[in-house]
Amino acid sequence: MKEVGYAEAIDTNRPMPRKKAEPKLDHIRVTPAENGGHVVEHHFESGPEMRYKEPESHVFGKSEGSKLMAHLVEHLGIEDGSKKEEEKEKEE
């Protein structure tokens, strides 16, 4: 058996493995919770070029409707109209 040095053994010239892409948000599921509020689940895309990521769950209580809506606006990129109202106020 041929003896080789450390640098040869680890083969520093070989191509580095590509990092798998971070999962992207695929969809959000909102379901009623037992406490009268809602559970929001973030589901991510997965495939051969992406790592699998478990869905993330967020629980909002019965009295947290405004927090739930703010969460959805943030993650879905929905405009809630507040920016338009602020622009109108600046124009006046």
LUMVOBA-130587 format. One record per atom (N, C-alpha, C): residue number from 1; atom name; x negated, y negated, z. Coordinates in nm, 3 decimals. Each point is the difference from the previous one (the first is absolute). Example, Ala and Ser with C-alpha at 12.3 -4.5 7.8 and 13.67 -1.06 7.14 Angstrom:
2
<atom><pos>1</pos><site>N</site><px>-1.319</px><py>0.569</py><pz>0.780</pz></atom>
<atom><pos>1</pos><site>CA</site><px>0.089</px><py>-0.119</py><pz>0.000</pz></atom>
<atom><pos>1</pos><site>C</site><px>-0.090</px><py>-0.120</py><pz>0.000</pz></atom>
<atom><pos>2</pos><site>N</site><px>0.035</px><py>-0.105</py><pz>-0.072</pz></atom>
<atom><pos>2</pos><site>CA</site><px>-0.082</px><py>-0.119</py><pz>0.006</pz></atom>
<atom><pos>2</pos><site>C</site><px>0.077</px><py>-0.109</py><pz>0.073</pz></atom>
END
This chain:
92
<atom><pos>1</pos><site>N</site><px>-0.084</px><py>0.117</py><pz>0.000</pz></atom>
<atom><pos>1</pos><site>CA</site><px>0.084</px><py>-0.117</py><pz>0.000</pz></atom>
<atom><pos>1</pos><site>C</site><px>-0.089</px><py>-0.124</py><pz>0.000</pz></atom>
<atom><pos>2</pos><site>N</site><px>0.034</px><py>-0.095</py><pz>-0.086</pz></atom>
<atom><pos>2</pos><site>CA</site><px>-0.079</px><py>-0.120</py><pz>-0.015</pz></atom>
<atom><pos>2</pos><site>C</site><px>0.033</px><py>-0.099</py><pz>0.112</pz></atom>
<atom><pos>3</pos><site>N</site><px>-0.103</px><py>-0.058</py><pz>0.062</pz></atom>
<atom><pos>3</pos><site>CA</site><px>0.021</px><py>-0.102</py><pz>0.103</pz></atom>
<atom><pos>3</pos><site>C</site><px>0.011</px><py>-0.136</py><pz>-0.067</pz></atom>
<atom><pos>4</pos><site>N</site><px>0.093</px><py>-0.080</py><pz>0.046</pz></atom>
<atom><pos>4</pos><site>CA</site><px>0.020</px><py>-0.134</py><pz>-0.054</pz></atom>
<atom><pos>4</pos><site>C</site><px>0.000</px><py>-0.101</py><pz>0.114</pz></atom>
<atom><pos>5</pos><site>N</site><px>-0.034</px><py>-0.122</py><pz>-0.033</pz></atom>
<atom><pos>5</pos><site>CA</site><px>0.001</px><py>-0.106</py><pz>0.101</pz></atom>
<atom><pos>5</pos><site>C</site><px>0.143</px><py>-0.045</py><pz>0.029</pz></atom>
<atom><pos>6</pos><site>N</site><px>0.012</px><py>-0.080</py><pz>0.105</pz></atom>
<atom><pos>6</pos><site>CA</site><px>0.132</px><py>-0.048</py><pz>0.043</pz></atom>
<atom><pos>6</pos><site>C</site><px>0.070</px><py>-0.079</py><pz>-0.111</pz></atom>
<atom><pos>7</pos><site>N</site><px>-0.070</px><py>-0.094</py><pz>-0.063</pz></atom>
<atom><pos>7</pos><site>CA</site><px>0.059</px><py>-0.083</py><pz>-0.104</pz></atom>
<atom><pos>7</pos><site>C</site><px>0.050</px><py>0.084</py><pz>-0.117</pz></atom>
<atom><pos>8</pos><site>N</site><px>-0.073</px><py>0.103</py><pz>-0.035</pz></atom>
<atom><pos>8</pos><site>CA</site><px>0.044</px><py>0.089</py><pz>-0.108</pz></atom>
<atom><pos>8</pos><site>C</site><px>0.121</px><py>0.082</py><pz>0.044</pz></atom>
<atom><pos>9</pos><site>N</site><px>0.001</px><py>0.040</py><pz>0.125</pz></atom>
<atom><pos>9</pos><site>CA</site><px>0.109</px><py>0.084</py><pz>0.050</pz></atom>
<atom><pos>9</pos><site>C</site><px>0.134</px><py>-0.075</py><pz>0.001</pz></atom>
<atom><pos>10</pos><site>N</site><px>-0.003</px><py>-0.129</py><pz>0.033</pz></atom>
<atom><pos>10</pos><site>CA</site><px>0.127</px><py>-0.072</py><pz>0.004</pz></atom>
<atom><pos>10</pos><site>C</site><px>0.035</px><py>-0.062</py><pz>-0.135</pz></atom>
<atom><pos>11</pos><site>N</site><px>-0.092</px><py>0.005</py><pz>-0.096</pz></atom>
<atom><pos>11</pos><site>CA</site><px>0.024</px><py>-0.047</py><pz>-0.136</pz></atom>
<atom><pos>11</pos><site>C</site><px>0.060</px><py>-0.140</py><pz>-0.002</pz></atom>
<atom><pos>12</pos><site>N</site><px>-0.081</px><py>-0.100</py><pz>0.031</pz></atom>
<atom><pos>12</pos><site>CA</site><px>0.045</px><py>-0.139</py><pz>0.007</pz></atom>
<atom><pos>12</pos><site>C</site><px>0.042</px><py>-0.057</py><pz>-0.135</pz></atom>
<atom><pos>13</pos><site>N</site><px>-0.027</px><py>0.067</py><pz>-0.108</pz></atom>
<atom><pos>13</pos><site>CA</site><px>0.036</px><py>-0.051</py><pz>-0.132</pz></atom>
<atom><pos>13</pos><site>C</site><px>0.137</px><py>0.049</py><pz>-0.048</pz></atom>
<atom><pos>14</pos><site>N</site><px>0.060</px><py>0.087</py><pz>0.076</pz></atom>
<atom><pos>14</pos><site>CA</site><px>0.130</px><py>0.052</py><pz>-0.044</pz></atom>
<atom><pos>14</pos><site>C</site><px>0.107</px><py>-0.109</py><pz>0.014</pz></atom>
<atom><pos>15</pos><site>N</site><px>0.102</px><py>0.003</py><pz>-0.086</pz></atom>
<atom><pos>15</pos><site>CA</site><px>0.105</px><py>-0.102</py><pz>0.009</pz></atom>
<atom><pos>15</pos><site>C</site><px>0.078</px><py>0.013</py><pz>0.131</pz></atom>
<atom><pos>16</pos><site>N</site><px>0.032</px><py>-0.113</py><pz>0.060</pz></atom>
<atom><pos>16</pos><site>CA</site><px>0.076</px><py>0.000</py><pz>0.125</pz></atom>
<atom><pos>16</pos><site>C</site><px>0.146</px><py>0.034</py><pz>-0.030</pz></atom>
<atom><pos>17</pos><site>N</site><px>0.063</px><py>0.076</py><pz>0.089</pz></atom>
<atom><pos>17</pos><site>CA</site><px>0.142</px><py>0.030</py><pz>-0.024</pz></atom>
<atom><pos>17</pos><site>C</site><px>0.082</px><py>-0.128</py><pz>0.008</pz></atom>
<atom><pos>18</pos><site>N</site><px>0.102</px><py>-0.009</py><pz>-0.086</pz></atom>
<atom><pos>18</pos><site>CA</site><px>0.086</px><py>-0.118</py><pz>0.001</pz></atom>
<atom><pos>18</pos><site>C</site><px>0.089</px><py>0.002</py><pz>0.122</pz></atom>
<atom><pos>19</pos><site>N</site><px>0.021</px><py>-0.117</py><pz>0.057</pz></atom>
<atom><pos>19</pos><site>CA</site><px>0.093</px><py>-0.012</py><pz>0.111</pz></atom>
<atom><pos>19</pos><site>C</site><px>0.141</px><py>0.011</py><pz>-0.056</pz></atom>
<atom><pos>20</pos><site>N</site><px>0.084</px><py>0.069</py><pz>0.073</pz></atom>
<atom><pos>20</pos><site>CA</site><px>0.139</px><py>0.008</py><pz>-0.043</pz></atom>
<atom><pos>20</pos><site>C</site><px>0.068</px><py>-0.132</py><pz>0.032</pz></atom>
<atom><pos>21</pos><site>N</site><px>0.090</px><py>-0.040</py><pz>-0.087</pz></atom>
<atom><pos>21</pos><site>CA</site><px>0.070</px><py>-0.128</py><pz>0.016</pz></atom>
<atom><pos>21</pos><site>C</site><px>0.089</px><py>0.002</py><pz>0.123</pz></atom>
<atom><pos>22</pos><site>N</site><px>0.012</px><py>-0.115</py><pz>0.063</pz></atom>
<atom><pos>22</pos><site>CA</site><px>0.091</px><py>-0.014</py><pz>0.114</pz></atom>
<atom><pos>22</pos><site>C</site><px>0.143</px><py>0.017</py><pz>-0.050</pz></atom>
<atom><pos>23</pos><site>N</site><px>0.084</px><py>0.070</py><pz>0.076</pz></atom>
<atom><pos>23</pos><site>CA</site><px>0.139</px><py>0.016</py><pz>-0.041</pz></atom>
<atom><pos>23</pos><site>C</site><px>0.073</px><py>-0.134</py><pz>-0.006</pz></atom>
<atom><pos>24</pos><site>N</site><px>0.089</px><py>-0.013</py><pz>-0.098</pz></atom>
<atom><pos>24</pos><site>CA</site><px>0.081</px><py>-0.121</py><pz>-0.015</pz></atom>
<atom><pos>24</pos><site>C</site><px>0.142</px><py>0.031</py><pz>0.045</pz></atom>
<atom><pos>25</pos><site>N</site><px>0.067</px><py>-0.101</py><pz>0.046</pz></atom>
<atom><pos>25</pos><site>CA</site><px>0.138</px><py>0.015</py><pz>0.044</pz></atom>
<atom><pos>25</pos><site>C</site><px>0.086</px><py>0.043</py><pz>-0.119</pz></atom>
<atom><pos>26</pos><site>N</site><px>0.073</px><py>0.108</py><pz>0.016</pz></atom>
<atom><pos>26</pos><site>CA</site><px>0.088</px><py>0.051</py><pz>-0.106</pz></atom>
<atom><pos>26</pos><site>C</site><px>0.142</px><py>-0.048</py><pz>0.024</pz></atom>
<atom><pos>27</pos><site>N</site><px>0.049</px><py>0.024</py><pz>0.122</pz></atom>
<atom><pos>27</pos><site>CA</site><px>0.135</px><py>-0.044</py><pz>0.034</pz></atom>
<atom><pos>27</pos><site>C</site><px>0.015</px><py>-0.011</py><pz>0.150</pz></atom>
<atom><pos>28</pos><site>N</site><px>0.105</px><py>-0.069</py><pz>0.041</pz></atom>
<atom><pos>28</pos><site>CA</site><px>0.034</px><py>-0.014</py><pz>0.142</pz></atom>
<atom><pos>28</pos><site>C</site><px>0.138</px><py>0.059</py><pz>0.020</pz></atom>
<atom><pos>29</pos><site>N</site><px>0.014</px><py>0.080</py><pz>0.104</pz></atom>
<atom><pos>29</pos><site>CA</site><px>0.129</px><py>0.061</py><pz>0.032</pz></atom>
<atom><pos>29</pos><site>C</site><px>0.048</px><py>-0.058</py><pz>0.133</pz></atom>
<atom><pos>30</pos><site>N</site><px>0.123</px><py>-0.049</py><pz>0.003</pz></atom>
<atom><pos>30</pos><site>CA</site><px>0.060</px><py>-0.054</py><pz>0.121</pz></atom>
<atom><pos>30</pos><site>C</site><px>0.116</px><py>0.091</py><pz>0.039</pz></atom>
<atom><pos>31</pos><site>N</site><px>-0.004</px><py>0.053</py><pz>0.124</pz></atom>
<atom><pos>31</pos><site>CA</site><px>0.106</px><py>0.088</py><pz>0.048</pz></atom>
<atom><pos>31</pos><site>C</site><px>0.048</px><py>-0.047</py><pz>0.137</pz></atom>
<atom><pos>32</pos><site>N</site><px>0.126</px><py>0.027</py><pz>0.033</pz></atom>
<atom><pos>32</pos><site>CA</site><px>0.052</px><py>-0.037</py><pz>0.132</pz></atom>
<atom><pos>32</pos><site>C</site><px>-0.073</px><py>0.078</py><pz>0.109</pz></atom>
<atom><pos>33</pos><site>N</site><px>-0.026</px><py>-0.066</py><pz>0.112</pz></atom>
<atom><pos>33</pos><site>CA</site><px>-0.065</px><py>0.065</py><pz>0.114</pz></atom>
<atom><pos>33</pos><site>C</site><px>0.105</px><py>0.033</py><pz>0.106</pz></atom>
<atom><pos>34</pos><site>N</site><px>-0.035</px><py>0.089</py><pz>0.091</pz></atom>
<atom><pos>34</pos><site>CA</site><px>0.092</px><py>0.041</py><pz>0.105</pz></atom>
<atom><pos>34</pos><site>C</site><px>0.033</px><py>-0.115</py><pz>0.095</pz></atom>
<atom><pos>35</pos><site>N</site><px>-0.090</px><py>-0.099</py><pz>0.011</pz></atom>
<atom><pos>35</pos><site>CA</site><px>0.022</px><py>-0.110</py><pz>0.094</pz></atom>
<atom><pos>35</pos><site>C</site><px>0.086</px><py>-0.111</py><pz>-0.060</pz></atom>
<atom><pos>36</pos><site>N</site><px>0.054</px><py>0.023</py><pz>-0.118</pz></atom>
<atom><pos>36</pos><site>CA</site><px>0.083</px><py>-0.101</py><pz>-0.065</pz></atom>
<atom><pos>36</pos><site>C</site><px>-0.080</px><py>-0.090</py><pz>-0.093</pz></atom>
<atom><pos>37</pos><site>N</site><px>-0.130</px><py>0.012</py><pz>0.001</pz></atom>
<atom><pos>37</pos><site>CA</site><px>-0.086</px><py>-0.078</py><pz>-0.087</pz></atom>
<atom><pos>37</pos><site>C</site><px>-0.031</px><py>0.075</py><pz>-0.127</pz></atom>
<atom><pos>38</pos><site>N</site><px>-0.122</px><py>-0.018</py><pz>-0.050</pz></atom>
<atom><pos>38</pos><site>CA</site><px>-0.040</px><py>0.065</py><pz>-0.125</pz></atom>
<atom><pos>38</pos><site>C</site><px>-0.144</px><py>0.048</py><pz>0.006</pz></atom>
<atom><pos>39</pos><site>N</site><px>-0.030</px><py>0.105</py><pz>-0.076</pz></atom>
<atom><pos>39</pos><site>CA</site><px>-0.135</px><py>0.050</py><pz>-0.018</pz></atom>
<atom><pos>39</pos><site>C</site><px>-0.042</px><py>-0.033</py><pz>-0.143</pz></atom>
<atom><pos>40</pos><site>N</site><px>-0.115</px><py>-0.065</py><pz>-0.014</pz></atom>
<atom><pos>40</pos><site>CA</site><px>-0.053</px><py>-0.035</py><pz>-0.132</pz></atom>
<atom><pos>40</pos><site>C</site><px>-0.122</px><py>0.088</py><pz>-0.024</pz></atom>
<atom><pos>41</pos><site>N</site><px>0.002</px><py>0.078</py><pz>-0.108</pz></atom>
<atom><pos>41</pos><site>CA</site><px>-0.113</px><py>0.086</py><pz>-0.034</pz></atom>
<atom><pos>41</pos><site>C</site><px>-0.065</px><py>-0.050</py><pz>-0.128</pz></atom>
<atom><pos>42</pos><site>N</site><px>-0.132</px><py>-0.017</py><pz>0.006</pz></atom>
<atom><pos>42</pos><site>CA</site><px>-0.078</px><py>-0.038</py><pz>-0.118</pz></atom>
<atom><pos>42</pos><site>C</site><px>-0.054</px><py>0.128</py><pz>-0.061</pz></atom>
<atom><pos>43</pos><site>N</site><px>0.036</px><py>0.030</py><pz>-0.124</pz></atom>
<atom><pos>43</pos><site>CA</site><px>-0.049</px><py>0.119</py><pz>-0.071</pz></atom>
<atom><pos>43</pos><site>C</site><px>-0.100</px><py>-0.045</py><pz>-0.106</pz></atom>
<atom><pos>44</pos><site>N</site><px>-0.110</px><py>0.074</py><pz>-0.011</pz></atom>
<atom><pos>44</pos><site>CA</site><px>-0.109</px><py>-0.040</py><pz>-0.088</pz></atom>
<atom><pos>44</pos><site>C</site><px>-0.015</px><py>0.095</py><pz>-0.118</pz></atom>
<atom><pos>45</pos><site>N</site><px>-0.052</px><py>-0.053</py><pz>-0.112</pz></atom>
<atom><pos>45</pos><site>CA</site><px>-0.029</px><py>0.083</py><pz>-0.116</pz></atom>
<atom><pos>45</pos><site>C</site><px>-0.114</px><py>0.095</py><pz>0.035</pz></atom>
<atom><pos>46</pos><site>N</site><px>0.000</px><py>0.115</py><pz>-0.062</pz></atom>
<atom><pos>46</pos><site>CA</site><px>-0.113</px><py>0.092</py><pz>0.016</pz></atom>
<atom><pos>46</pos><site>C</site><px>-0.020</px><py>0.073</py><pz>-0.131</pz></atom>
<atom><pos>47</pos><site>N</site><px>-0.117</px><py>0.055</py><pz>-0.018</pz></atom>
<atom><pos>47</pos><site>CA</site><px>-0.031</px><py>0.070</py><pz>-0.123</pz></atom>
<atom><pos>47</pos><site>C</site><px>-0.145</px><py>0.043</py><pz>0.001</pz></atom>
<atom><pos>48</pos><site>N</site><px>-0.050</px><py>0.051</py><pz>-0.112</pz></atom>
<atom><pos>48</pos><site>CA</site><px>-0.137</px><py>0.051</py><pz>-0.003</pz></atom>
<atom><pos>48</pos><site>C</site><px>-0.106</px><py>-0.107</py><pz>0.026</pz></atom>
<atom><pos>49</pos><site>N</site><px>0.029</px><py>-0.125</py><pz>-0.031</pz></atom>
<atom><pos>49</pos><site>CA</site><px>-0.098</px><py>-0.107</py><pz>0.021</pz></atom>
<atom><pos>49</pos><site>C</site><px>0.025</px><py>-0.078</py><pz>0.128</pz></atom>
<atom><pos>50</pos><site>N</site><px>0.098</px><py>0.042</py><pz>0.079</pz></atom>
<atom><pos>50</pos><site>CA</site><px>0.034</px><py>-0.072</py><pz>0.123</pz></atom>
<atom><pos>50</pos><site>C</site><px>0.007</px><py>0.095</py><pz>0.118</pz></atom>
<atom><pos>51</pos><site>N</site><px>-0.042</px><py>-0.052</py><pz>0.115</pz></atom>
<atom><pos>51</pos><site>CA</site><px>0.013</px><py>0.079</py><pz>0.122</pz></atom>
<atom><pos>51</pos><site>C</site><px>0.146</px><py>0.003</py><pz>0.042</pz></atom>
<atom><pos>52</pos><site>N</site><px>0.044</px><py>0.111</py><pz>0.060</pz></atom>
<atom><pos>52</pos><site>CA</site><px>0.135</px><py>0.007</py><pz>0.053</pz></atom>
<atom><pos>52</pos><site>C</site><px>0.005</px><py>-0.080</py><pz>0.129</pz></atom>
<atom><pos>53</pos><site>N</site><px>0.105</px><py>-0.076</py><pz>0.018</pz></atom>
<atom><pos>53</pos><site>CA</site><px>0.019</px><py>-0.076</py><pz>0.122</pz></atom>
<atom><pos>53</pos><site>C</site><px>0.139</px><py>0.026</py><pz>0.053</pz></atom>
<atom><pos>54</pos><site>N</site><px>0.008</px><py>0.037</py><pz>0.127</pz></atom>
<atom><pos>54</pos><site>CA</site><px>0.129</px><py>0.025</py><pz>0.063</pz></atom>
<atom><pos>54</pos><site>C</site><px>0.083</px><py>-0.128</py><pz>-0.001</pz></atom>
<atom><pos>55</pos><site>N</site><px>0.132</px><py>0.013</py><pz>-0.012</pz></atom>
<atom><pos>55</pos><site>CA</site><px>0.084</px><py>-0.119</py><pz>0.007</pz></atom>
<atom><pos>55</pos><site>C</site><px>-0.015</px><py>-0.070</py><pz>0.134</pz></atom>
<atom><pos>56</pos><site>N</site><px>0.004</px><py>-0.134</py><pz>-0.002</pz></atom>
<atom><pos>56</pos><site>CA</site><px>-0.006</px><py>-0.078</py><pz>0.124</pz></atom>
<atom><pos>56</pos><site>C</site><px>0.142</px><py>-0.033</py><pz>0.042</pz></atom>
<atom><pos>57</pos><site>N</site><px>0.030</px><py>0.017</py><pz>0.129</pz></atom>
<atom><pos>57</pos><site>CA</site><px>0.133</px><py>-0.030</py><pz>0.052</pz></atom>
<atom><pos>57</pos><site>C</site><px>-0.003</px><py>-0.122</py><pz>0.089</pz></atom>
<atom><pos>58</pos><site>N</site><px>0.102</px><py>-0.083</py><pz>-0.013</pz></atom>
<atom><pos>58</pos><site>CA</site><px>0.018</px><py>-0.118</py><pz>0.083</pz></atom>
<atom><pos>58</pos><site>C</site><px>0.144</px><py>0.003</py><pz>0.049</pz></atom>
<atom><pos>59</pos><site>N</site><px>0.019</px><py>-0.016</py><pz>0.131</pz></atom>
<atom><pos>59</pos><site>CA</site><px>0.134</px><py>0.006</py><pz>0.058</pz></atom>
<atom><pos>59</pos><site>C</site><px>0.042</px><py>-0.140</py><pz>0.045</pz></atom>
<atom><pos>60</pos><site>N</site><px>0.121</px><py>-0.038</py><pz>-0.041</pz></atom>
<atom><pos>60</pos><site>CA</site><px>0.056</px><py>-0.129</py><pz>0.038</pz></atom>
<atom><pos>60</pos><site>C</site><px>0.129</px><py>0.024</py><pz>0.077</pz></atom>
<atom><pos>61</pos><site>N</site><px>0.011</px><py>-0.063</py><pz>0.116</pz></atom>
<atom><pos>61</pos><site>CA</site><px>0.118</px><py>0.017</py><pz>0.084</pz></atom>
<atom><pos>61</pos><site>C</site><px>0.123</px><py>-0.070</py><pz>-0.057</pz></atom>
<atom><pos>62</pos><site>N</site><px>0.112</px><py>0.024</py><pz>0.068</pz></atom>
<atom><pos>62</pos><site>CA</site><px>0.129</px><py>-0.053</py><pz>-0.043</pz></atom>
<atom><pos>62</pos><site>C</site><px>-0.001</px><py>-0.152</py><pz>-0.011</pz></atom>
<atom><pos>63</pos><site>N</site><px>-0.072</px><py>-0.068</py><pz>0.089</pz></atom>
<atom><pos>63</pos><site>CA</site><px>-0.001</px><py>-0.147</py><pz>0.001</pz></atom>
<atom><pos>63</pos><site>C</site><px>-0.117</px><py>-0.060</py><pz>-0.079</pz></atom>
<atom><pos>64</pos><site>N</site><px>-0.073</px><py>0.084</py><pz>-0.076</pz></atom>
<atom><pos>64</pos><site>CA</site><px>-0.118</px><py>-0.047</py><pz>-0.072</pz></atom>
<atom><pos>64</pos><site>C</site><px>0.023</px><py>-0.010</py><pz>-0.151</pz></atom>
<atom><pos>65</pos><site>N</site><px>0.119</px><py>-0.039</py><pz>-0.038</pz></atom>
<atom><pos>65</pos><site>CA</site><px>0.033</px><py>-0.011</py><pz>-0.143</pz></atom>
<atom><pos>65</pos><site>C</site><px>-0.088</px><py>-0.099</py><pz>-0.073</pz></atom>
<atom><pos>66</pos><site>N</site><px>-0.031</px><py>-0.114</py><pz>0.064</pz></atom>
<atom><pos>66</pos><site>CA</site><px>-0.084</px><py>-0.100</py><pz>-0.068</pz></atom>
<atom><pos>66</pos><site>C</site><px>-0.143</px><py>0.050</py><pz>-0.016</pz></atom>
<atom><pos>67</pos><site>N</site><px>-0.049</px><py>0.076</py><pz>0.098</pz></atom>
<atom><pos>67</pos><site>CA</site><px>-0.135</px><py>0.059</py><pz>-0.013</pz></atom>
<atom><pos>67</pos><site>C</site><px>-0.003</px><py>0.104</py><pz>-0.112</pz></atom>
<atom><pos>68</pos><site>N</site><px>0.106</px><py>0.078</py><pz>-0.009</pz></atom>
<atom><pos>68</pos><site>CA</site><px>0.010</px><py>0.099</py><pz>-0.108</pz></atom>
<atom><pos>68</pos><site>C</site><px>-0.003</px><py>-0.067</py><pz>-0.136</pz></atom>
<atom><pos>69</pos><site>N</site><px>0.079</px><py>-0.106</py><pz>-0.016</pz></atom>
<atom><pos>69</pos><site>CA</site><px>0.004</px><py>-0.070</py><pz>-0.128</pz></atom>
<atom><pos>69</pos><site>C</site><px>-0.135</px><py>-0.064</py><pz>-0.033</pz></atom>
<atom><pos>70</pos><site>N</site><px>-0.066</px><py>-0.059</py><pz>0.100</pz></atom>
<atom><pos>70</pos><site>CA</site><px>-0.132</px><py>-0.060</py><pz>-0.022</pz></atom>
<atom><pos>70</pos><site>C</site><px>-0.100</px><py>0.106</py><pz>-0.043</pz></atom>
<atom><pos>71</pos><site>N</site><px>0.009</px><py>0.119</py><pz>0.058</pz></atom>
<atom><pos>71</pos><site>CA</site><px>-0.089</px><py>0.111</py><pz>-0.033</pz></atom>
<atom><pos>71</pos><site>C</site><px>0.021</px><py>0.041</py><pz>-0.146</pz></atom>
<atom><pos>72</pos><site>N</site><px>0.125</px><py>0.013</py><pz>-0.041</pz></atom>
<atom><pos>72</pos><site>CA</site><px>0.030</px><py>0.039</py><pz>-0.138</pz></atom>
<atom><pos>72</pos><site>C</site><px>-0.045</px><py>-0.107</py><pz>-0.099</pz></atom>
<atom><pos>73</pos><site>N</site><px>0.025</px><py>-0.127</py><pz>0.034</pz></atom>
<atom><pos>73</pos><site>CA</site><px>-0.043</px><py>-0.110</py><pz>-0.087</pz></atom>
<atom><pos>73</pos><site>C</site><px>-0.151</px><py>0.004</py><pz>-0.019</pz></atom>
<atom><pos>74</pos><site>N</site><px>-0.073</px><py>0.022</py><pz>0.109</pz></atom>
<atom><pos>74</pos><site>CA</site><px>-0.147</px><py>0.003</py><pz>-0.005</pz></atom>
<atom><pos>74</pos><site>C</site><px>-0.052</px><py>0.113</py><pz>-0.087</pz></atom>
<atom><pos>75</pos><site>N</site><px>0.051</px><py>0.120</py><pz>0.021</pz></atom>
<atom><pos>75</pos><site>CA</site><px>-0.055</px><py>0.117</py><pz>-0.068</pz></atom>
<atom><pos>75</pos><site>C</site><px>0.053</px><py>0.022</py><pz>-0.141</pz></atom>
<atom><pos>76</pos><site>N</site><px>0.115</px><py>-0.052</py><pz>-0.030</pz></atom>
<atom><pos>76</pos><site>CA</site><px>0.056</px><py>0.017</py><pz>-0.134</pz></atom>
<atom><pos>76</pos><site>C</site><px>-0.025</px><py>-0.121</py><pz>-0.089</pz></atom>
<atom><pos>77</pos><site>N</site><px>-0.055</px><py>-0.107</py><pz>0.057</pz></atom>
<atom><pos>77</pos><site>CA</site><px>-0.030</px><py>-0.118</py><pz>-0.080</pz></atom>
<atom><pos>77</pos><site>C</site><px>0.125</px><py>-0.073</py><pz>-0.046</pz></atom>
<atom><pos>78</pos><site>N</site><px>0.105</px><py>0.005</py><pz>0.079</pz></atom>
<atom><pos>78</pos><site>CA</site><px>0.126</px><py>-0.065</py><pz>-0.034</pz></atom>
<atom><pos>78</pos><site>C</site><px>-0.006</px><py>-0.145</py><pz>0.047</pz></atom>
<atom><pos>79</pos><site>N</site><px>0.046</px><py>-0.092</py><pz>-0.084</pz></atom>
<atom><pos>79</pos><site>CA</site><px>0.012</px><py>-0.139</py><pz>0.043</pz></atom>
<atom><pos>79</pos><site>C</site><px>0.133</px><py>-0.016</py><pz>0.071</pz></atom>
<atom><pos>80</pos><site>N</site><px>-0.006</px><py>-0.053</py><pz>0.122</pz></atom>
<atom><pos>80</pos><site>CA</site><px>0.123</px><py>-0.012</py><pz>0.078</pz></atom>
<atom><pos>80</pos><site>C</site><px>0.068</px><py>-0.136</py><pz>-0.015</pz></atom>
<atom><pos>81</pos><site>N</site><px>-0.053</px><py>-0.087</py><pz>-0.085</pz></atom>
<atom><pos>81</pos><site>CA</site><px>0.061</px><py>-0.129</py><pz>-0.024</pz></atom>
<atom><pos>81</pos><site>C</site><px>-0.051</px><py>-0.111</py><pz>0.090</pz></atom>
<atom><pos>82</pos><site>N</site><px>-0.071</px><py>0.034</py><pz>0.106</pz></atom>
<atom><pos>82</pos><site>CA</site><px>-0.049</px><py>-0.102</py><pz>0.092</pz></atom>
<atom><pos>82</pos><site>C</site><px>-0.103</px><py>-0.090</py><pz>-0.067</pz></atom>
<atom><pos>83</pos><site>N</site><px>-0.079</px><py>0.052</py><pz>-0.090</pz></atom>
<atom><pos>83</pos><site>CA</site><px>-0.099</px><py>-0.082</py><pz>-0.071</pz></atom>
<atom><pos>83</pos><site>C</site><px>0.070</px><py>-0.104</py><pz>-0.087</pz></atom>
<atom><pos>84</pos><site>N</site><px>0.109</px><py>0.041</py><pz>-0.064</pz></atom>
<atom><pos>84</pos><site>CA</site><px>0.074</px><py>-0.093</py><pz>-0.085</pz></atom>
<atom><pos>84</pos><site>C</site><px>0.059</px><py>-0.113</py><pz>0.084</pz></atom>
<atom><pos>85</pos><site>N</site><px>0.052</px><py>0.034</py><pz>0.118</pz></atom>
<atom><pos>85</pos><site>CA</site><px>0.057</px><py>-0.101</py><pz>0.088</pz></atom>
<atom><pos>85</pos><site>C</site><px>-0.108</px><py>-0.098</py><pz>0.046</pz></atom>
<atom><pos>86</pos><site>N</site><px>-0.119</px><py>0.051</py><pz>0.032</pz></atom>
<atom><pos>86</pos><site>CA</site><px>-0.111</px><py>-0.085</py><pz>0.043</pz></atom>
<atom><pos>86</pos><site>C</site><px>-0.042</px><py>-0.094</py><pz>-0.112</pz></atom>
<atom><pos>87</pos><site>N</site><px>-0.002</px><py>0.050</py><pz>-0.124</pz></atom>
<atom><pos>87</pos><site>CA</site><px>-0.037</px><py>-0.084</py><pz>-0.115</pz></atom>
<atom><pos>87</pos><site>C</site><px>0.101</px><py>-0.112</py><pz>-0.021</pz></atom>
<atom><pos>88</pos><site>N</site><px>0.130</px><py>0.031</py><pz>0.018</pz></atom>
<atom><pos>88</pos><site>CA</site><px>0.105</px><py>-0.102</py><pz>-0.016</pz></atom>
<atom><pos>88</pos><site>C</site><px>-0.018</px><py>-0.109</py><pz>0.105</pz></atom>
<atom><pos>89</pos><site>N</site><px>-0.033</px><py>0.040</py><pz>0.124</pz></atom>
<atom><pos>89</pos><site>CA</site><px>-0.018</px><py>-0.097</py><pz>0.108</pz></atom>
<atom><pos>89</pos><site>C</site><px>-0.120</px><py>-0.091</py><pz>-0.029</pz></atom>
<atom><pos>90</pos><site>N</site><px>-0.106</px><py>0.055</py><pz>-0.057</pz></atom>
<atom><pos>90</pos><site>CA</site><px>-0.119</px><py>-0.080</py><pz>-0.034</pz></atom>
<atom><pos>90</pos><site>C</site><px>0.031</px><py>-0.101</py><pz>-0.110</pz></atom>
<atom><pos>91</pos><site>N</site><px>0.085</px><py>0.039</py><pz>-0.096</pz></atom>
<atom><pos>91</pos><site>CA</site><px>0.034</px><py>-0.087</py><pz>-0.112</pz></atom>
<atom><pos>91</pos><site>C</site><px>0.082</px><py>-0.121</py><pz>0.047</pz></atom>
<atom><pos>92</pos><site>N</site><px>0.080</px><py>0.020</py><pz>0.103</pz></atom>
<atom><pos>92</pos><site>CA</site><px>0.089</px><py>-0.107</py><pz>0.049</pz></atom>
<atom><pos>92</pos><site>C</site><px>-0.075</px><py>-0.098</py><pz>0.077</pz></atom>
END
